[in-house]
Amino acid sequence: MNIEEIREYCLSLPMTSEDMAFGNEYLLMRVCGKIFACYGFVRNDYFVLKADPDYALELRERYSEIEPAWDWNKRYWNQLSMQGSLSSDTVKSLIRHSYREVVRKLPKVIKTQYPEICAIQE
């Protein structure tokens, strides 16, 4: 997948928005205002996603294209090389996991008001 396909997929998820941040170098993807993905807008060669620590470690061991995102919390964020060979299905699965990780920690009132954000499956 290229970065535009990833962007479109992220925006297809319920209650997702995007915004520029950090001096127009990064584009952040948010669900209900909380960041679930980030990519370099200038270089377009990496993509950062949230993961629970155990899953993050498992992914880093399984795929050479995934490493800790040192600019973020290295236990919870994975950086995907866009030069790697991850399949589209794998990337979409990682995006859904990141989205669900953020949704899982949203206040119950938001999840009750917007049940569609909880319907995304792994």
N, C-alpha and C positions, 0 to 999 in steps of 0.2 A: 504494500500500500504506500502511496505517496502521502505527503503531509496534507494535501487538500482533501484526499479521500478520508483520511483520519479526522480532519476537522469536520467534514460533512457528517461522518458517522457519529461523532461526539454530539453535534448539534441535533441529531435525530433523537437523542435520548430525552425523556420528559424533563421539563423545567431546567434545561441547560442553557447557559449563556456564555459569552466569551468577552474578554476584555484585554486590552494591552496593559502591560505593567513593566516595571523596572526599566524605565527609559526606552520604551518601545522595542526592547530586545526579545521579549517573551510574550506569547499569547496564552492566557490562562483560560481554561474551561472550568466552569462552575456549575454545580447543581444547588439550587436554593442558596446561592451566594458563597458556597464552600468549594474550594479548589479540589478537583479530582484529576486534572491533567494539565500539563504545561508543555509547550514546545517552543523551540528557538525560532523566532520570527525572522531573524537576520540570516542565520546559518542554515536553518532547515535540515539539520542532520541528526537531530536527537529529539526524543519525545519522552517526557517524564510522567509516570503514573504512580498512584498510591497503591499499596498492597499491605496486607497484614504481615507482620515480621516473618512468620514461618513460611508463608507463601512466597514472600519476596526472596528469601534465602533459597527456597526450592527452585524458583525460576532462574536465579543467578547461576545455580549449579547445573541446570538443564540446558540453558541457552547461552552461547558465547556472546550474543548480541545484547544481553541484558547485564547491567552492572549497577552498583549502588549510585544513587544520584547525590553526589557529595555536596551540592549546593543546598540540598534540602535535608531532611532527617534521613540519614542513610539506612536506618532500620525499616522505614515505612515507604520509601520512594524508590522506584526502579527507573533507570534511564535506559531507553531502548535506542540502539543505533539504527538510524534510518538507512544505513548502508548494508544492514544485515539481511538475512534471508528468511525472516519470520513470515509465515503465511498470513494472508488476510484474516483467516478464521482465528488464528492465534492472537493477532493484534486486537481484533474485535473482542475476543474473550478477555484479554487483559484490560481493555477499556471498560468492559462491563464489570469486571471485578473491582476496579478502581472506583467506578461510579457507585457500586453497591457498598463498598467500604465507607464512603463518605455518607451515603444515605443512612446506613446503619447507625451512625452517630448523631443524626439529626434529631431534634426534639420530637417527641411523640405527637405533639400538636400539629407540626408540619406534615408528618407522615399521614396523619389522619385526614388533614385537609386536602392533601394531594396524594391519594393512594396510588396513582399511576407511577410515582417514582419508586415504589416498592415492588412493582410488578416485573422489573427487569431481572431476567434469569441469567445465571452463569453460562 
